[in-house]
């Protein structure tokens, strides 16, 4: 599921999943998943909104 969301979000932002920007998106997705966001739609909305959760910025 995370891979599918990662590829979709990267394509929306015109990024390659293996690029530096794609890696940052992957980190955000993994962090959100660890925080309990399990919905594909929820993950996409949070990442596309470019609003990382405060805990992610602290890491």
Gaussian input, Z-matrix of N, CA and C with variables (Angstrom, degrees):
# hf/3-21g

backbone

0 1
 N
 C     1     B1
 C     2     B2     1     A1
 N     3     B3     2     A2     1     D1
 C     4     B4     3     A3     2     D2
 C     5     B5     4     A4     3     D3
 N     6     B6     5     A5     4     D4
 C     7     B7     6     A6     5     D5
 C     8     B8     7     A7     6     D6
 N     9     B9     8     A8     7     D7
 C    10    B10     9     A9     8     D8
 C    11    B11    10    A10     9     D9
 N    12    B12    11    A11    10    D10
 C    13    B13    12    A12    11    D11
 C    14    B14    13    A13    12    D12
 N    15    B15    14    A14    13    D13
 C    16    B16    15    A15    14    D14
 C    17    B17    16    A16    15    D15
 N    18    B18    17    A17    16    D16
 C    19    B19    18    A18    17    D17
 C    20    B20    19    A19    18    D18
 N    21    B21    20    A20    19    D19
 C    22    B22    21    A21    20    D20
 C    23    B23    22    A22    21    D21
 N    24    B24    23    A23    22    D22
 C    25    B25    24    A24    23    D23
 C    26    B26    25    A25    24    D24
 N    27    B27    26    A26    25    D25
 C    28    B28    27    A27    26    D26
 C    29    B29    28    A28    27    D27
 N    30    B30    29    A29    28    D28
 C    31    B31    30    A30    29    D29
 C    32    B32    31    A31    30    D30
 N    33    B33    32    A32    31    D31
 C    34    B34    33    A33    32    D32
 C    35    B35    34    A34    33    D33
 N    36    B36    35    A35    34    D34
 C    37    B37    36    A36    35    D35
 C    38    B38    37    A37    36    D36
 N    39    B39    38    A38    37    D37
 C    40    B40    39    A39    38    D38
 C    41    B41    40    A40    39    D39
 N    42    B42    41    A41    40    D40
 C    43    B43    42    A42    41    D41
 C    44    B44    43    A43    42    D42
 N    45    B45    44    A44    43    D43
 C    46    B46    45    A45    44    D44
 C    47    B47    46    A46    45    D45
 N    48    B48    47    A47    46    D46
 C    49    B49    48    A48    47    D47
 C    50    B50    49    A49    48    D48
 N    51    B51    50    A50    49    D49
 C    52    B52    51    A51    50    D50
 C    53    B53    52    A52    51    D51
 N    54    B54    53    A53    52    D52
 C    55    B55    54    A54    53    D53
 C    56    B56    55    A55    54    D54
 N    57    B57    56    A56    55    D55
 C    58    B58    57    A57    56    D56
 C    59    B59    58    A58    57    D57
 N    60    B60    59    A59    58    D58
 C    61    B61    60    A60    59    D59
 C    62    B62    61    A61    60    D60
 N    63    B63    62    A62    61    D61
 C    64    B64    63    A63    62    D62
 C    65    B65    64    A64    63    D63
 N    66    B66    65    A65    64    D64
 C    67    B67    66    A66    65    D65
 C    68    B68    67    A67    66    D66
 N    69    B69    68    A68    67    D67
 C    70    B70    69    A69    68    D68
 C    71    B71    70    A70    69    D69
 N    72    B72    71    A71    70    D70
 C    73    B73    72    A72    71    D71
 C    74    B74    73    A73    72    D72
 N    75    B75    74    A74    73    D73
 C    76    B76    75    A75    74    D74
 C    77    B77    76    A76    75    D75
 N    78    B78    77    A77    76    D76
 C    79    B79    78    A78    77    D77
 C    80    B80    79    A79    78    D78
 N    81    B81    80    A80    79    D79
 C    82    B82    81    A81    80    D80
 C    83    B83    82    A82    81    D81
 N    84    B84    83    A83    82    D82
 C    85    B85    84    A84    83    D83
 C    86    B86    85    A85    84    D84
 N    87    B87    86    A86    85    D85
 C    88    B88    87    A87    86    D86
 C    89    B89    88    A88    87    D87
 N    90    B90    89    A89    88    D88
 C    91    B91    90    A90    89    D89
 C    92    B92    91    A91    90    D90
 N    93    B93    92    A92    91    D91
 C    94    B94    93    A93    92    D92
 C    95    B95    94    A94    93    D93
 N    96    B96    95    A95    94    D94
 C    97    B97    96    A96    95    D95
 C    98    B98    97    A97    96    D96
 N    99    B99    98    A98    97    D97
 C   100   B100    99    A99    98    D98
 C   101   B101   100   A100    99    D99
 N   102   B102   101   A101   100   D100
 C   103   B103   102   A102   101   D101
 C   104   B104   103   A103   102   D102
 N   105   B105   104   A104   103   D103
 C   106   B106   105   A105   104   D104
 C   107   B107   106   A106   105   D105
 N   108   B108   107   A107   106   D106
 C   109   B109   108   A108   107   D107
 C   110   B110   109   A109   108   D108
 N   111   B111   110   A110   109   D109
 C   112   B112   111   A111   110   D110
 C   113   B113   112   A112   111   D111
 N   114   B114   113   A113   112   D112
 C   115   B115   114   A114   113   D113
 C   116   B116   115   A115   114   D114
 N   117   B117   116   A116   115   D115
 C   118   B118   117   A117   116   D116
 C   119   B119   118   A118   117   D117
 N   120   B120   119   A119   118   D118
 C   121   B121   120   A120   119   D119
 C   122   B122   121   A121   120   D120
 N   123   B123   122   A122   121   D121
 C   124   B124   123   A123   122   D122
 C   125   B125   124   A124   123   D123
 N   126   B126   125   A125   124   D124
 C   127   B127   126   A126   125   D125
 C   128   B128   127   A127   126   D126
 N   129   B129   128   A128   127   D127
 C   130   B130   129   A129   128   D128
 C   131   B131   130   A130   129   D129
 N   132   B132   131   A131   130   D130
 C   133   B133   132   A132   131   D131
 C   134   B134   133   A133   132   D132
 N   135   B135   134   A134   133   D133
 C   136   B136   135   A135   134   D134
 C   137   B137   136   A136   135   D135
 N   138   B138   137   A137   136   D136
 C   139   B139   138   A138   137   D137
 C   140   B140   139   A139   138   D138
 N   141   B141   140   A140   139   D139
 C   142   B142   141   A141   140   D140
 C   143   B143   142   A142   141   D141
 N   144   B144   143   A143   142   D142
 C   145   B145   144   A144   143   D143
 C   146   B146   145   A145   144   D144
 N   147   B147   146   A146   145   D145
 C   148   B148   147   A147   146   D146
 C   149   B149   148   A148   147   D147
 N   150   B150   149   A149   148   D148
 C   151   B151   150   A150   149   D149
 C   152   B152   151   A151   150   D150
 N   153   B153   152   A152   151   D151
 C   154   B154   153   A153   152   D152
 C   155   B155   154   A154   153   D153
 N   156   B156   155   A155   154   D154
 C   157   B157   156   A156   155   D155
 C   158   B158   157   A157   156   D156
 N   159   B159   158   A158   157   D157
 C   160   B160   159   A159   158   D158
 C   161   B161   160   A160   159   D159
 N   162   B162   161   A161   160   D160
 C   163   B163   162   A162   161   D161
 C   164   B164   163   A163   162   D162
 N   165   B165   164   A164   163   D163
 C   166   B166   165   A165   164   D164
 C   167   B167   166   A166   165   D165
 N   168   B168   167   A167   166   D166
 C   169   B169   168   A168   167   D167
 C   170   B170   169   A169   168   D168
 N   171   B171   170   A170   169   D169
 C   172   B172   171   A171   170   D170
 C   173   B173   172   A172   171   D171
 N   174   B174   173   A173   172   D172
 C   175   B175   174   A174   173   D173
 C   176   B176   175   A175   174   D174

   B1=1.4444
   B2=1.5337
   B3=1.3304
   B4=1.4633
   B5=1.5217
   B6=1.3151
   B7=1.4642
   B8=1.5305
   B9=1.3178
   B10=1.4660
   B11=1.5296
   B12=1.3305
   B13=1.4678
   B14=1.5269
   B15=1.3318
   B16=1.4661
   B17=1.5265
   B18=1.3089
   B19=1.4678
   B20=1.5239
   B21=1.3184
   B22=1.4657
   B23=1.5326
   B24=1.3194
   B25=1.4679
   B26=1.5270
   B27=1.3301
   B28=1.4667
   B29=1.5250
   B30=1.3234
   B31=1.4670
   B32=1.5265
   B33=1.3308
   B34=1.4662
   B35=1.5280
   B36=1.3262
   B37=1.4614
   B38=1.5272
   B39=1.3357
   B40=1.4688
   B41=1.5231
   B42=1.3214
   B43=1.4615
   B44=1.5179
   B45=1.3141
   B46=1.4561
   B47=1.5242
   B48=1.3226
   B49=1.4648
   B50=1.5345
   B51=1.3392
   B52=1.4605
   B53=1.5248
   B54=1.3257
   B55=1.4632
   B56=1.5249
   B57=1.3281
   B58=1.4674
   B59=1.5289
   B60=1.3260
   B61=1.4630
   B62=1.5196
   B63=1.3278
   B64=1.4579
   B65=1.5198
   B66=1.3298
   B67=1.4681
   B68=1.5236
   B69=1.3293
   B70=1.4682
   B71=1.5284
   B72=1.3232
   B73=1.4657
   B74=1.5271
   B75=1.3165
   B76=1.4581
   B77=1.5229
   B78=1.3264
   B79=1.4699
   B80=1.5234
   B81=1.3362
   B82=1.4680
   B83=1.5227
   B84=1.3350
   B85=1.4640
   B86=1.5262
   B87=1.3263
   B88=1.4625
   B89=1.5240
   B90=1.3294
   B91=1.4629
   B92=1.5330
   B93=1.3205
   B94=1.4640
   B95=1.5269
   B96=1.3257
   B97=1.4627
   B98=1.5282
   B99=1.3208
   B100=1.4761
   B101=1.5224
   B102=1.3368
   B103=1.4588
   B104=1.5253
   B105=1.3392
   B106=1.4596
   B107=1.5142
   B108=1.3303
   B109=1.4701
   B110=1.5248
   B111=1.3250
   B112=1.4629
   B113=1.5312
   B114=1.2968
   B115=1.4592
   B116=1.5300
   B117=1.3370
   B118=1.4643
   B119=1.5206
   B120=1.3200
   B121=1.4691
   B122=1.5272
   B123=1.3159
   B124=1.4584
   B125=1.5175
   B126=1.3290
   B127=1.4637
   B128=1.5239
   B129=1.3351
   B130=1.4668
   B131=1.5155
   B132=1.3248
   B133=1.4647
   B134=1.5207
   B135=1.3269
   B136=1.4593
   B137=1.5238
   B138=1.3187
   B139=1.4606
   B140=1.5227
   B141=1.3181
   B142=1.4634
   B143=1.5203
   B144=1.3327
   B145=1.4652
   B146=1.5244
   B147=1.3543
   B148=1.4689
   B149=1.5152
   B150=1.3151
   B151=1.4583
   B152=1.5181
   B153=1.3353
   B154=1.4599
   B155=1.5143
   B156=1.3110
   B157=1.4603
   B158=1.5230
   B159=1.3203
   B160=1.4654
   B161=1.5228
   B162=1.3147
   B163=1.4624
   B164=1.5233
   B165=1.3255
   B166=1.4543
   B167=1.5158
   B168=1.3193
   B169=1.4552
   B170=1.5215
   B171=1.3173
   B172=1.4574
   B173=1.5277
   B174=1.3361
   B175=1.4722
   B176=1.4979
   A1=110.47
   A2=117.32
   A3=119.45
   A4=111.36
   A5=116.54
   A6=119.43
   A7=110.88
   A8=116.03
   A9=120.71
   A10=110.52
   A11=116.97
   A12=121.35
   A13=109.85
   A14=116.83
   A15=121.48
   A16=110.88
   A17=116.49
   A18=120.79
   A19=110.59
   A20=117.57
   A21=121.17
   A22=111.05
   A23=117.12
   A24=120.64
   A25=110.26
   A26=117.52
   A27=120.32
   A28=111.00
   A29=117.24
   A30=119.32
   A31=111.15
   A32=117.57
   A33=120.25
   A34=111.86
   A35=116.40
   A36=121.40
   A37=111.94
   A38=117.21
   A39=123.10
   A40=112.39
   A41=116.42
   A42=122.71
   A43=109.84
   A44=115.92
   A45=120.79
   A46=107.14
   A47=118.71
   A48=120.46
   A49=113.38
   A50=117.71
   A51=121.31
   A52=113.00
   A53=118.41
   A54=121.03
   A55=110.82
   A56=115.77
   A57=120.23
   A58=110.88
   A59=116.96
   A60=120.91
   A61=111.97
   A62=115.75
   A63=120.24
   A64=111.95
   A65=115.94
   A66=120.08
   A67=110.78
   A68=117.06
   A69=120.54
   A70=110.69
   A71=116.17
   A72=120.15
   A73=109.73
   A74=116.35
   A75=120.38
   A76=112.29
   A77=116.20
   A78=120.35
   A79=110.67
   A80=115.92
   A81=119.49
   A82=111.01
   A83=116.08
   A84=120.01
   A85=111.19
   A86=116.42
   A87=120.01
   A88=110.73
   A89=116.32
   A90=120.33
   A91=110.72
   A92=116.45
   A93=120.10
   A94=110.88
   A95=116.33
   A96=120.46
   A97=110.41
   A98=116.39
   A99=120.58
   A100=111.65
   A101=116.37
   A102=120.50
   A103=112.27
   A104=117.08
   A105=120.07
   A106=115.95
   A107=118.32
   A108=120.37
   A109=106.79
   A110=117.08
   A111=121.49
   A112=113.12
   A113=117.96
   A114=122.20
   A115=110.06
   A116=116.50
   A117=119.67
   A118=110.75
   A119=116.12
   A120=120.50
   A121=110.04
   A122=117.14
   A123=121.06
   A124=111.77
   A125=116.50
   A126=120.43
   A127=110.90
   A128=116.44
   A129=119.66
   A130=111.45
   A131=116.83
   A132=120.34
   A133=111.39
   A134=116.75
   A135=120.39
   A136=111.67
   A137=117.44
   A138=120.45
   A139=111.11
   A140=117.96
   A141=121.07
   A142=110.80
   A143=117.42
   A144=121.06
   A145=111.82
   A146=117.85
   A147=122.69
   A148=112.61
   A149=116.60
   A150=120.82
   A151=108.80
   A152=116.93
   A153=117.66
   A154=111.02
   A155=117.17
   A156=119.41
   A157=110.49
   A158=118.47
   A159=121.49
   A160=113.40
   A161=118.80
   A162=121.33
   A163=111.49
   A164=117.94
   A165=121.28
   A166=110.53
   A167=117.58
   A168=121.24
   A169=111.10
   A170=117.81
   A171=121.83
   A172=112.14
   A173=117.96
   A174=120.79
   A175=112.08
   D1=-46.87
   D2=-179.11
   D3=-60.95
   D4=-38.92
   D5=179.89
   D6=-64.03
   D7=-42.69
   D8=179.70
   D9=-61.40
   D10=-45.54
   D11=178.97
   D12=-65.07
   D13=-41.72
   D14=-179.91
   D15=-58.76
   D16=-48.68
   D17=-179.80
   D18=-63.22
   D19=-41.92
   D20=-179.05
   D21=-64.55
   D22=-47.45
   D23=-178.70
   D24=-64.97
   D25=-41.93
   D26=178.23
   D27=-60.88
   D28=-41.07
   D29=179.84
   D30=-66.77
   D31=-35.41
   D32=177.02
   D33=-65.27
   D34=-31.84
   D35=-178.03
   D36=-97.40
   D37=11.25
   D38=-178.81
   D39=53.31
   D40=46.17
   D41=177.76
   D42=-120.25
   D43=151.35
   D44=170.55
   D45=-84.48
   D46=137.15
   D47=180.00
   D48=-56.69
   D49=-28.84
   D50=-178.57
   D51=-86.84
   D52=-5.83
   D53=-178.78
   D54=-74.59
   D55=172.30
   D56=179.01
   D57=-60.94
   D58=-44.33
   D59=177.86
   D60=-64.29
   D61=-38.34
   D62=177.18
   D63=-65.56
   D64=-36.50
   D65=177.86
   D66=-65.54
   D67=-38.88
   D68=178.10
   D69=-63.61
   D70=-40.62
   D71=177.24
   D72=-62.94
   D73=-42.12
   D74=177.84
   D75=-60.32
   D76=-41.31
   D77=177.91
   D78=-63.03
   D79=-42.93
   D80=179.05
   D81=-62.60
   D82=-44.52
   D83=179.81
   D84=-60.77
   D85=-44.53
   D86=-179.41
   D87=-63.75
   D88=-41.68
   D89=178.79
   D90=-62.20
   D91=-46.43
   D92=179.57
   D93=-61.85
   D94=-39.90
   D95=178.64
   D96=-62.86
   D97=-42.97
   D98=178.09
   D99=-64.62
   D100=-28.01
   D101=179.27
   D102=-80.68
   D103=-5.60
   D104=174.77
   D105=111.69
   D106=1.53
   D107=177.67
   D108=-78.91
   D109=111.79
   D110=-175.29
   D111=-112.43
   D112=-6.91
   D113=-179.11
   D114=-86.92
   D115=131.33
   D116=177.20
   D117=-59.23
   D118=-43.76
   D119=-179.61
   D120=-64.00
   D121=-42.18
   D122=178.86
   D123=-61.87
   D124=-43.66
   D125=178.14
   D126=-62.15
   D127=-45.54
   D128=-179.45
   D129=-61.76
   D130=-44.40
   D131=-179.70
   D132=-60.17
   D133=-43.98
   D134=-177.12
   D135=-67.59
   D136=-39.95
   D137=-178.10
   D138=-76.29
   D139=-40.37
   D140=-179.27
   D141=-67.21
   D142=-30.98
   D143=179.55
   D144=-69.59
   D145=-8.39
   D146=-179.19
   D147=56.29
   D148=35.68
   D149=177.89
   D150=-120.06
   D151=85.03
   D152=178.91
   D153=-65.17
   D154=145.77
   D155=178.21
   D156=-64.39
   D157=149.80
   D158=-177.30
   D159=-55.77
   D160=-35.48
   D161=-178.90
   D162=-64.49
   D163=-30.08
   D164=179.76
   D165=-68.70
   D166=-38.41
   D167=-179.41
   D168=-66.18
   D169=-29.33
   D170=-177.20
   D171=-77.05
   D172=-20.54
   D173=-176.80
   D174=-76.17

